[in-house]
Amino acid sequence: MYPQQIIDALRHVRYPGTGKDLIESGMLEDDIRISGLEVSFSLIFEKDNDPFMKSVVKASEVAVQTYVDANVAVHIHTKFRKQNLSPSSDEATISLQAKHIIAVHSGKGGVGKSTVAANLAIALAQAGYRVGLLDADIHGPSMPKMFHTEDCRPVSVEENGRTLIEPIEQYGIKMLSIGFFVDPTSAVVWRGGMASNAIKQLINDAHWGELDYFLIDLPPGTSDIHLTLVATLQLTGAIVVTTPQPVALVDARKGVDMFRNEKINVPVLGIIENMAWFTPAELPENKYYIFGQDGGKRLAEELQVPLLGQVPLVQSIREAGDEGTPIAMQNGHPAAEIFKQIAQQL
């Protein structure tokens, strides 16, 4: 190994506050030391309470192991241009000012959980509520694409002596996603602890302001992130998204069971059955039950939770999400009306 390899690896790590890589930002101290399979260097931050410090340090370690040598032991020291006498983020956690905190969950991937979360957020905002949306799907963030904000980079703001992340605002919704801070072409290879810490930062070190609804697009399945959120936030409740397909219903049942577990004890506000039937644009009255009929409805009845709605599988919902303008924005569209009704049910 030689120092230039370390420098090149750190070009793959961006400082979230500016969107520039660490080398371009002048954050690497000229003190790289290499001894066998051990590397040490220092990163320079503006203040000792920088909200991005932990995630940047960890991302730098991963970058060196990814682009230089997977077996290398990385020792990173932190230095500060300014010392800050205000409490650190660990000592002064801002409690989220939201009337209702709702997790949107699915037992498995591919059932349209993020599509539902995005359109539900839009429907609530159109109803006049102040809405925040956290994309907590660390390994598969979708919200930057679905809200046409892929090129946006959150900036930092000062409030009461603390440096906070300013959420991106789009379509009247305040939003943060790990997708704003990582290379969209690279996989996020993080262990559970690092992913959980990143989520904590996006909640506690962000300038969310006062909200009526704070929606969290959870990763599929059950993981450390789910437990972290339960421990960090007082969730109002959870919504479980499923398709009517039996293999999806098995995992949806597990999701409901997870929230009802006595150690978690989060109310399940309802089930949303997505892709309930296929309706072609040229035959709007026809329904084709591609994945089975009423599976989510029957599961809701069996588990005695409300069925918040059934969303059809229509091309326009997919196209709107891919174009970054969720279908719920199209007032009068039949699918938009469905999400409006789900928001009213919620």
C-alpha positions in Angstrom: 0.0 0.0 0.0 1.0 3.6 -0.5 -0.6 6.9 0.4 -2.0 7.8 -3.0 -4.2 4.7 -2.7 -5.7 6.0 0.5 -6.3 9.4 -1.1 -8.0 7.9 -4.1 -10.2 5.8 -1.9 -11.3 8.8 0.1 -12.4 10.6 -3.1 -15.3 8.1 -3.0 -16.6 9.6 0.3 -18.6 12.8 0.2 -19.1 15.2 3.0 -22.9 15.5 3.2 -22.9 19.2 4.2 -21.4 20.2 0.9 -21.7 17.2 -1.4 -17.9 17.4 -2.2 -15.6 14.5 -1.6 -13.2 14.6 1.4 -10.2 15.4 -0.7 -11.9 18.2 -2.6 -13.1 19.5 0.8 -9.6 19.6 2.2 -10.6 17.3 5.1 -7.7 14.9 4.9 -4.7 15.9 7.1 -1.2 15.3 5.7 -0.4 12.5 8.2 -1.1 9.2 6.5 0.8 6.4 8.1 1.1 2.9 6.7 2.5 -0.1 8.5 1.9 -3.5 7.0 -1.9 -3.9 7.0 -2.5 -1.0 9.3 -3.3 2.5 8.1 -3.9 5.7 10.1 -4.8 9.2 9.1 -6.7 12.2 10.4 -9.9 13.9 9.1 -10.5 17.6 9.8 -14.0 18.8 10.7 -15.1 22.4 11.2 -16.5 21.8 14.7 -16.4 19.1 17.3 -20.2 18.7 17.2 -20.4 18.1 13.4 -23.6 16.1 12.7 -22.0 14.2 9.9 -18.8 13.2 11.7 -19.6 9.6 12.8 -21.0 8.7 9.4 -18.1 10.2 7.5 -15.5 8.5 9.7 -17.2 5.1 9.2 -17.7 5.7 5.5 -14.0 6.5 5.2 -13.0 3.3 6.9 -15.3 1.3 4.5 -13.9 3.1 1.5 -10.3 2.2 2.3 -11.2 -1.4 2.9 -13.3 -1.5 -0.3 -10.9 0.3 -2.7 -7.5 -0.6 -1.2 -7.5 -3.9 0.8 -10.4 -5.6 2.6 -8.0 -6.8 5.4 -6.6 -3.5 6.3 -7.1 -2.1 9.8 -8.0 1.6 9.6 -7.4 4.0 12.4 -9.0 7.4 11.9 -8.4 10.4 14.1 -10.6 13.5 14.1 -9.4 17.1 14.3 -11.4 20.3 14.5 -10.8 23.8 13.0 -13.1 25.2 15.7 -13.9 24.0 19.2 -17.6 24.2 20.1 -18.6 24.6 23.8 -22.3 23.7 23.2 -23.4 20.1 24.1 -22.7 17.4 21.5 -25.5 15.6 19.7 -25.2 12.7 22.1 -25.7 15.0 25.1 -28.4 17.2 23.7 -30.8 15.2 21.6 -33.7 17.1 20.0 -37.0 15.3 20.5 -38.9 15.1 17.2 -41.8 17.6 17.2 -44.3 15.5 15.4 -47.9 14.8 16.5 -48.0 11.4 14.8 -45.0 9.2 14.0 -46.0 6.4 11.6 -43.8 3.6 10.3 -44.6 2.1 6.9 -43.4 -1.5 6.8 -43.4 -4.5 4.6 -42.4 -8.1 5.4 -40.6 -8.5 2.1 -39.2 -6.3 -0.7 -40.9 -5.5 -4.0 -44.5 -5.1 -2.7 -44.6 -1.3 -3.2 -43.9 -0.1 0.3 -42.0 3.0 -0.8 -44.6 3.8 -3.5 -47.3 3.7 -0.8 -45.2 5.8 1.6 -44.5 8.5 -1.0 -48.1 8.8 -2.1 -49.5 8.7 1.4 -47.1 11.6 2.3 -48.4 13.5 -0.7 -52.0 12.8 0.1 -51.6 14.0 3.7 -49.7 17.1 2.6 -52.5 17.9 0.1 -55.0 17.6 3.0 -53.2 20.5 4.7 -51.0 18.6 7.2 -47.3 19.4 7.8 -45.6 16.2 6.7 -42.0 14.8 7.2 -40.8 11.7 5.4 -37.7 9.7 6.4 -36.4 7.2 4.0 -35.0 4.6 6.4 -34.3 2.0 3.8 -30.5 2.2 4.1 -29.7 -0.4 1.4 -32.3 0.5 -1.1 -33.3 4.2 -0.7 -36.0 5.1 -3.2 -37.3 8.6 -2.1 -34.7 10.7 -3.9 -35.8 9.1 -7.2 -39.5 9.2 -6.4 -39.4 12.9 -5.4 -37.1 14.0 -8.3 -34.5 15.1 -5.8 -31.6 12.8 -6.8 -29.2 15.8 -7.3 -30.2 17.5 -4.0 -27.7 17.7 -1.2 -28.9 18.7 2.3 -27.0 21.6 3.9 -26.3 22.3 7.6 -28.0 25.0 9.6 -27.3 26.5 13.0 -29.9 26.5 15.7 -29.4 27.1 19.4 -25.7 26.5 19.1 -26.1 23.2 17.3 -25.3 22.3 13.7 -28.3 20.5 12.2 -29.1 18.9 8.8 -31.7 20.8 6.8 -34.2 18.3 5.2 -34.9 18.6 1.5 -38.4 20.1 0.9 -40.3 18.9 -2.2 -44.0 19.0 -2.9 -44.6 20.5 0.5 -42.9 17.6 2.3 -39.7 17.7 4.4 -37.6 14.7 3.5 -34.3 13.0 4.3 -32.8 9.9 2.9 -29.4 8.2 3.1 -29.5 8.4 -0.7 -28.6 12.1 -0.4 -25.3 11.2 1.2 -24.0 8.2 -0.7 -22.9 7.5 -4.3 -26.1 6.4 -6.0 -24.1 4.0 -8.2 -22.4 2.2 -5.3 -23.9 -0.4 -2.9 -24.2 0.7 0.7 -22.2 -2.1 2.5 -22.9 -1.2 6.2 -23.3 -3.4 9.2 -26.4 -3.1 11.3 -24.8 -0.8 13.9 -23.6 1.7 11.4 -27.0 1.8 9.6 -28.8 2.3 12.9 -26.5 5.2 13.9 -27.1 6.8 10.5 -30.9 6.6 11.0 -30.5 8.2 14.5 -28.6 11.1 13.0 -31.2 11.7 10.3 -33.8 11.9 13.1 -32.0 13.6 16.0 -29.6 15.8 14.1 -32.0 17.3 11.6 -34.0 20.5 11.6 -37.5 18.9 11.1 -39.5 21.7 12.8 -43.0 21.1 13.9 -44.9 18.3 12.0 -48.4 16.8 12.0 -47.2 13.5 10.5 -43.7 12.0 10.3 -43.7 9.0 8.1 -40.8 6.5 8.1 -40.3 4.3 5.1 -38.7 1.3 6.8 -36.5 -1.3 5.1 -38.3 -4.6 4.5 -38.2 -7.4 7.0 -37.1 -7.1 10.7 -33.6 -5.8 11.6 -31.6 -3.6 13.9 -33.0 -0.5 12.3 -36.6 -1.4 13.4 -35.4 -1.9 17.0 -33.5 1.3 16.9 -36.5 3.3 15.7 -38.7 1.8 18.4 -36.1 2.7 21.0 -35.5 6.2 19.6 -39.0 7.3 18.9 -42.4 7.0 20.4 -44.2 5.6 17.4 -47.9 6.3 17.0 -48.3 3.2 15.0 -47.3 1.1 12.0 -48.8 0.4 8.6 -48.1 -2.9 6.9 -48.0 -3.0 3.1 -48.5 -6.3 1.3 -49.6 -7.8 -2.0 -52.4 -10.4 -2.1 -49.9 -13.1 -3.0 -49.6 -15.8 -0.4 -45.8 -15.7 -0.2 -46.1 -11.9 0.6 -48.8 -12.5 3.1 -46.6 -14.9 5.1 -44.1 -12.1 5.6 -46.8 -9.4 6.2 -48.1 -11.6 9.1 -44.6 -11.6 10.6 -44.4 -7.8 10.3 -47.7 -7.5 12.2 -46.4 -9.9 14.8 -43.2 -8.0 15.2 -45.0 -4.7 16.1 -47.4 -6.5 18.4 -44.5 -8.2 20.2 -44.6 -7.2 23.9 -41.1 -5.9 23.7 -42.0 -3.5 20.9 -45.7 -2.9 21.5 -46.5 -0.6 18.6 -50.1 -0.4 17.4 -50.7 -1.7 13.9 -52.9 1.0 12.4 -53.9 -1.1 9.4 -52.9 -3.1 6.3 -52.7 -1.7 2.8 -53.1 -4.2 0.0 -51.0 -3.1 -3.0 -51.2 -4.5 -6.5 -54.7 -5.8 -5.5 -55.7 -6.2 -9.2 -54.4 -5.2 -12.6 -56.5 -2.7 -14.6 -55.3 -1.8 -18.2 -55.7 1.8 -19.2 -57.8 0.9 -22.2 -60.2 -1.2 -20.1 -60.5 0.8 -16.8 -63.5 -1.2 -15.6 -61.7 -4.6 -15.9 -59.9 -6.2 -13.0 -57.4 -9.0 -13.4 -56.2 -10.6 -10.1 -52.6 -11.3 -11.1 -51.4 -12.0 -7.5 -54.6 -13.4 -6.1 -57.7 -11.8 -4.8 -58.3 -10.1 -1.5 -55.3 -11.7 0.3 -54.6 -8.5 2.2 -58.2 -8.0 3.0 -58.5 -11.5 4.5 -55.3 -11.1 6.5 -56.6 -7.9 8.0 -59.8 -9.6 9.0 -58.0 -12.5 10.4 -55.6 -10.4 12.5 -58.4 -7.9 13.4 -56.7 -4.8 12.0 -58.2 -2.3 9.7 -57.8 -2.6 5.9 -56.8 0.9 5.0 -57.2 0.4 1.3 -56.6 -1.7 -1.8 -54.3 -0.2 -4.5 -54.5 -1.5 -8.0 -51.6 -2.4 -10.2 -51.8 0.3 -12.9 -49.0 1.5 -15.2 -49.5 5.2 -14.3 -48.6 4.7 -10.7 -45.3 3.1 -11.7 -44.6 5.8 -14.3 -45.4 8.7 -11.9 -43.0 7.3 -9.3 -40.2 6.8 -11.8 -40.6 10.3 -13.1 -40.4 11.7 -9.6 -44.0 13.0 -9.4 -46.1 10.5 -7.3 -49.5 9.8 -8.7 -51.2 11.3 -5.6 -50.3 14.7 -7.0 -52.6 14.2 -10.0 -55.9 15.4 -8.5 -58.8 13.6 -10.1 -56.8 10.5 -11.2 -58.5 7.3 -9.9 -55.3 6.1 -8.2 -54.8 9.5 -6.6 -58.3 9.3 -5.2 -57.5 5.9 -3.7 -54.5 7.3 -1.8 -56.6 10.3 -0.7 -59.1 7.8 0.8 -56.3 5.9 2.5 -55.0 9.1 4.1 -58.5 9.9 5.3 -58.8 6.4 6.8 -55.5 6.9 8.5 
